[in-house]
Amino acid sequence: MKKPDISVSKVLLFVSIAAVILVYVFLPAIPQHLHYHMFAHEITVFSIPNFYNVVSNLGFIFSGIWGVILIKKYSIQSPMVWVLCVGMILTGLGSGYYHLNPTNATLVWDRLPMTIVFTSFFAEMYAQYVNRQQAIAIWIFSLGLGLFSVVYWYYTESLGQGDLRLYAIVQFLPMLLIIIICIMQNDKKRGMHKPLLAIFICYLFAKLAEHQDQYIFDCTQTISGHPIKHIFASMATALIVWMIYKFFKNDKGIATT
């Protein structure tokens, strides 16, 4: 008996809706605790406060510039890739700006470009593995949702009722959906699964380093966890640029449909 043809897009839609419902039903509003802005190694060097937390963002800028160079050199025709690489540059600038004076107000400029990176990367992955026309529509919607999630969080903080749930969904749901895409489309672009795994591992180490900021500084007395987070996260962005370059090189700029 022939198995029913399950549409990837329908599965992703179902998982997305289920995730949103579960988060809003079972998790209370998540405020931004003020201790988030307190970092273990707040040293000033060359008149730059929080020096290591600031300069460690250069990796994002380099990744984005490298991506733009590859786009122009190989004439990569994808607005999502363009915006993704620009988002990497803006992430480095925004995070550097935030770490000069860590507050909720400056954190907005750190998180806005990160949503651009998350949503644009997911949309390009969808374009490569599933369908490019659908990906454009998904990208526009998710990009708007991502930007709104940051504005919404900041607005709720101003009311004294901060809520990070939507921003958390925008940050983590795309990774889950990419995994589902790779599982369902396992016969396509299998050579890209290993670099994708490496990207997820780098991001995992980045989050671990972020949460162990003080502990890492206590152990090393030289560097704290937050700059290490930036290093691992920027390694992930560099891998994203390399992987997308390989996509278009292998497919000669023609996406899988």
N, C-alpha and C positions, 0 to 999 in steps of 0.2 A: 504493500500500500504506500502510495506516495505521501511523503511528509508535507504538511502545509507550508507554503512559502511565507515566512514571517518577515515583514518589512523591517529593515534596520531603523528607519525613521520612526516607525510606530513604537518599536521597543524603546528607543531613546526618549520619545515623548512620554511614554508610560512611566519610565524610570524617573524622568525629570519631575513629572507631576507628583508621583509617589514620594519623591525625596522632599519636595516642598511641603507637602501635606504632613509628612512625618516630622519634619523639623518644626513646623509651626504648631503642631498638636502636642508634641512631647517635650519640646525645649522651650523654656521661658525666654523672655527677651534677654539678650546678652549685652550688657553695657560695656563700654571701654574703661577698664579700671585704670586709674591715674598712675598706678605703679608701673604700667606698661612703658611710660615715658622715662623711667629711671633705669639707666644702664650701668653695668658694672665698671666700665673703664671710661670715665668721662674726662679724659685728659685733653688739654689744649696744647697743640703743637703748631708753630708758625702762625699763631693767633687764630687758629681754627679750632673751635670747641668740638669736643667729641670727635677728635681727629680721625681715629681709625674707623669709627662708624660712618664718617663722611666719605673718606677717600676710598674705602672698600667698595663703594658704589661705581667706581670707574669701570668695573667689569661689565656692567649692564650697558654702559655707553659704548664701550668697545665692541660688544656683541652686536648692538644695533647698527653701529657704523659699518661693521663688517657685512652685516646683512644688506644694508643699502648698497654697498659696493658690489656685492654679488648680484643684486637685483638689476643694477644698471649694466653690469658687465655682460650678464647672460640674458638680458631682456626678459626677465620673469614677469609675466603678465598676470598678476594677481593683486588686486587692491588689498586683500587681507594680509598678504605678506608684507606689502609696503607699510600698512598701518601697524602690523606686528613689530616690525623693526624700529619704526619711529616710537612705538610704545616702549620698547626696551630703552631707547635713549632717554625718553621722558621719565621712565622709572628711575634711572640712575640720577637724573637731575632732581626729580621730586624727592627721592629718598635722601639725597645729599642735603637738600634744602630742609627737610624735616629734621634731620639729625643735628643741624646747626642750632636748632631751638625746638626741642621736642615738645609739642603740645597737640591737642586734638585738632586745632585749626591748621597747623602745618602738616599733620598726618593726612589730611584730606589730599594734599598734593603728592603724597607718597602713594596713596591707595588708588586714586583715579587712574593713573597710567598703568598700574598693575592689572586693573580690570580690562584694560585695552589688550594687554598681553594675553591674559587668560582666555578671553573670548575670541580673539583673532586666531590664536593657535588652535583652539578647538575647531573653529570654522574651517580653517585650512586643512586640518586633518579630516574633517567630514568631506571636504571637497575632494581630497585625494583618494579616500577609501570608498566614498558612497556616491555623491552627486554634487557637482559644482554649482548648478543653478539653485538647488535647494540650500546649499551652504551659504550663498550670498544673503538669502532671506533670513536664515538662522543667525548669521553674523550681525546683520543690522539690528535684529531684535535683541540678541544677547549683549551686543555692545551698548545699546541704549539702557538695557536692564542693569548692566554692570556699572555704568556711570551713575544711574539713578540709585543703586544700592549704597554708594558712598555718600551721595547727597542726603539720602534718607537717613543713613546712620548719623551723620553730623547734625541733621535737623532734630532727630530724637534726642541726641545728647544735649542740644541746646534747651530742650524741654525738661531735662533731668530724667529722661526715660530712654536712655540709649539702647539701641537694638542693632546688633551686628549680624543677626541671623541671615538676612538677605545677602549681605556681603560675603558671609561664609559660604553660602550656597554657590555664589558666583565664582568663588575661589576654588572650591573643592569638587563641585559637581562635574565640571568639564573633564577632570582627570578620570572620574568613574566612567563617564560616557565614552571617552577615548578607549579605555580598556574594553568596554562592551563592543565598540566598533571593531577593534582588532580581533576579538574573539569571534564575532559573527562574520567578519570578512577575512578570516584566517588565510585564505588562499591568495590574497592580494598583498603585494608589497611586503612579503615576509622578511625581506632583508632589512627592513626598517624597524622591526620589532626590538632588536637588541639596543640600538641607540635610544629608542623610546623608553625602554626599561632603564637605561642609564640616566635619562632625564628625570624619571620618577625617583630613582635612588638619590640623585643629587638634591632634588627637592625635599625628600624625606630627611636627609642629613642636614639640610638647611633649617628645617623646622625644629629638629632635635637640638641643633646648636643654638637656635633662638631661645628655646625653653631652658637651656642650660647655660645661659649667659654668665651668671655669677659663678657657677661651679667651675666652668672652664677657666675663668680668670683666677679663681682661688688656686687652681691646680698649676697654672702656667705663670701667674704673676706678670705676664707679658701681654697677652691678648685675651679678650673675652669672647663669648660665644656669638655675639651679634655680628662682628665683622666676618667671622667664619661663615655665618649664615649667608651674608652677602656674597662671599666667595663661591660657596656651593650653588647658590641660586643663579649667579652669573655664569657659572659653568653650565648649568641647565639651559640658560638662554643661548649660550654659544653652541651647545649641542642641537638646540632647536633650529638655529640658523643653518648648521651643517646638514641636518636631516632634510630640511626643506630644499636646500640646494641640491641634494642628491635626488630628491623626488623629481624635480624639474629637469635635472640632467638626464636621469634614466628615462623619463617619459617625454623628453624634448618639449617640455612646457605644456603637454597635453594631460589634463587630469583624467582620472578614472571616472566614468559615468555609469 
